[in-house]
Amino acid sequence: MKRLLLLFVAAGGAAVWWRRRGPSSQTDGSMDAFGASGVTLPDAPPKLGGEVAQELLDILACPDDKEPVKREGNYLVCARCHRHYPIRDGIPVMLIDEALTAEQAAAQPA
């Protein structure tokens, strides 16, 4: 009986802790591992472009068909499927879900 009571008290404490750590208590919804806010969110979304080291460009490949990519403006373009992978603040985003077609890339503002 004591073990059952201890289990309910522990479960109740965990539930209270979980509610208190929820994003509704913070303005930006960010907390560290101990429940303290201190993480600041960027004011603006990342901008297209930026410097990418040539050593990195030499080893990058399209995640879909593993073909080499080459830089064209603010995008890395696959030689085979012609997907355009954006470069945001100097970081190549090599995710298939983030890739654009040539038409979509041309329509994007610079």
C-alpha positions in Angstrom: 0.0 0.0 0.0 2.9 2.4 0.8 4.5 1.7 -2.6 1.2 2.5 -4.4 0.9 5.7 -2.5 4.5 6.6 -3.3 3.9 5.9 -6.9 0.8 8.2 -7.1 2.8 11.0 -5.3 5.7 10.6 -7.8 3.3 10.6 -10.8 1.5 13.7 -9.5 4.8 15.5 -9.0 5.9 14.6 -12.5 2.6 15.9 -13.9 2.9 19.2 -12.1 6.5 19.6 -13.3 5.5 18.8 -16.9 2.8 21.5 -16.8 5.1 24.1 -15.4 7.8 23.5 -18.0 5.4 23.9 -20.9 5.9 26.7 -23.5 2.8 28.5 -22.3 4.8 29.9 -19.3 7.5 31.4 -21.5 7.2 34.2 -24.0 9.2 32.5 -26.7 8.6 28.9 -25.7 12.3 28.2 -25.2 13.8 26.6 -22.2 17.0 24.8 -21.4 17.2 21.4 -19.8 16.5 22.8 -16.4 13.4 24.7 -17.3 15.1 28.1 -17.3 14.5 30.5 -20.2 17.6 32.0 -21.6 17.5 31.0 -25.2 16.9 34.0 -27.5 15.1 33.5 -30.9 16.5 35.3 -33.9 14.7 38.5 -35.0 14.7 37.6 -38.7 14.7 34.4 -40.6 18.1 33.4 -42.1 19.1 35.1 -45.3 19.9 33.2 -48.5 23.6 33.1 -49.4 26.8 33.4 -47.5 30.3 32.0 -47.9 30.7 28.3 -48.1 34.2 26.7 -47.9 35.4 25.1 -51.1 36.4 22.0 -49.2 32.8 21.6 -48.1 31.5 22.1 -51.6 33.9 19.5 -52.9 32.4 16.8 -50.7 28.7 17.7 -50.8 26.3 15.6 -52.9 22.6 15.5 -53.6 20.9 13.5 -50.9 18.5 11.9 -53.4 20.7 10.6 -56.2 24.2 11.1 -54.7 25.4 13.2 -57.6 27.7 16.2 -57.1 26.3 19.7 -56.6 27.6 23.0 -57.9 27.0 26.4 -56.6 24.7 28.7 -58.6 24.0 32.0 -56.8 22.4 31.2 -53.4 21.7 27.6 -54.2 23.6 24.3 -54.7 22.2 22.6 -57.8 22.3 18.9 -58.4 23.8 17.9 -61.8 21.2 15.1 -62.4 17.9 16.0 -60.8 18.4 19.8 -60.9 17.1 20.3 -57.4 18.2 23.6 -55.9 19.3 23.3 -52.3 19.4 26.7 -50.5 22.4 28.2 -48.7 21.2 30.1 -45.6 23.7 32.2 -43.8 26.5 30.2 -45.3 25.0 26.9 -44.3 24.0 24.5 -47.1 20.6 23.0 -46.4 20.8 19.6 -48.0 17.3 18.4 -47.2 15.1 17.0 -50.0 12.1 18.7 -48.4 13.8 22.1 -48.6 14.9 21.7 -52.2 13.3 23.8 -54.9 12.8 23.2 -58.6 14.5 25.5 -61.0 11.3 27.4 -61.5 10.7 27.8 -57.8 14.3 29.0 -57.3 14.0 31.6 -60.0 10.8 32.9 -58.4 12.4 33.4 -55.0 13.5 36.9 -54.1 17.3 37.3 -53.9 
